[in-house]
């Protein structure tokens, strides 16, 4: 993938300060949520803190090069989880895996249809919001596809909170 020349330009002092502020606010929020032992603490806390600061009028931003570097690291991290044992375990339960795949398909496309028809979301944003998976993966795909990252993040975060609350009952 070729980076556009605009992203290679030397950032201004204001852009550097905004980036540093964004990283500090996100780190503080993530560490606070982690310390509070909240589900998905690092990512949820960072997202909530930066979102709150942005709503308060702070000009927060992360340059594309940092975003791309983080996405590469996430890809490496997720890829390293695949092992022969994992693949062998999957083949031991074909009916269960099949039913889970069917349920995932139905819930993903059902919620996507709902978001499109009831709330007027575009197709890509609705599909990503309804997709199960790690928040980081979904946000990465949303960013690449130009989807509504903020809306997707809210839906995905609520999904994780509901799943976490349900697992304690």
N, C-alpha and C positions, 0 to 999 in steps of 0.2 A: 504494500500500500504506500503510495507516494503522499507525503505530507504537503499541503498547500504552502506556497511561499509566505503567505501572510502569517502562518503559525511559526515560521522560522525567524520572523522579525524580532529585534531586540525589544523586550517589553519595557514599558515606561515605568517610572518610579511608582506611580499610582497603582499600576497593575501588579507590581511586585508586592506592594503593601497589602493590596486586596487579597492576593494569593496567600500571603503569610497569615493574614487575619483569618481567612477561611480555614486554613489548615489548623490554626491554634483553636479556633472556636469548635471545629469538628472534633479535634483530639480531646478537648476538655469534655464535650458532650459525651463522646464515646467512652471515655474513662469513667465519667460519673455514672453512666448507665451500667457499665461493667461492675463498678464498685457496689452499686445498688443491686447487683445480681439480677438485672432485668433480661428478658429473652432477647437474644440478638443484640446485646448491650452495645458492643462497639459500633456496629453499623447503624442501629436504631438511634442511639444517643448522638452520634455524629450528625445524622440526618435531621433529627429534631432540633439540635442546637443551631445548626447552620440555617435550617428553615426558619426558626424563630428569629434569628439575627437578621435574616433577609426580610422578614415581615416587619421588623423594626426599622427597616430602611438602610441597613448596612449593604454596601456594594460588594457582595461576596462573589468570588469566581475562582475557578480552577482552570488553568490553561490546558488546551487539548493534549499537549505532550505529557503532562502529569496523568491525565485521565487514561491515555493510551498505555502508559507504563503500568498503571495499577491494573488495567484490564489484562495485560500480558501476565502479570504476576498471579492474578486470579485464575487465568487459564492454566498456568503451570501448576498451581496448587490443586485445582480440581482434577487435572489429568493425572497427577501423581497418586490419586486415590484408587485408580483402576488397577486391580491385581488379578492374577489367575484365580485366587481363592474367591474373589468377588464373582467372577464369571462362572465358576463351578457351582457356587451357591445358588446363583440365579437359575441354572439348569435343573436344580433339584426340585424346584417348585413351579413347574410350567403353568398349571391351572391358576395358582395364586397370582403369578406374574401376569397372566392373561387377563384375569378379572381386575387386577389393579390398573392395567393399561386401559381397559374398557371404562372403568370408573373415572380415570384421569381424563380420558377423551371426552366423556359426557359432561363432567364438571367444567372442564376448560371451555368447551364450545357452548355449553349452556350459559355460563356466566358471561362469555364473550357476546353471545346473542343478546342477553339481557342488557349489558352495558351499551351495546350499539342501538338497540331499539327503544329502550326506556330512557336512557340518559344521553343519547346522541353521540357517543364516542366514535372515533374513527376505528376502522377494522383492526389495524395493527395495535393500537393502544389497548383496545378491548381484549384482544387475544393475549397480549402480554400480561395484562392485569389479571386475567383469569387463569394464567398458566401457573402450575405449581413449580416449585424449584427454589433455589437459593436466591434471595433478594439481589445479591450482587450480580448473578447471571442475568436475571431479568432486566435489571437496570442497564447492564452492559448492552444487551440486545436493544433495549428501548433507545438508548443513546445512539447506537449505530443506525437504527431505522428512522430516527427523527420523530419518535413517538412522544406522547405526553408523559415525560419522565416523572413529573411531580404527582400526577394522578395515579400512575401505576405504582409509585412508591407508597402512596397512601393505602391503596387497595391491598397491596402485598403485605404491608406492615400490619394492617388490621387482620389479614388472614393468619399471619404468624401469631398475633396476640390471641386470636380465637383458638388456634390449635394448641397453644401453650396453656391457655386457661382450661381447655377441655381435657388436656392430659393430666391435670392435677385433680380431676374429679373422678 
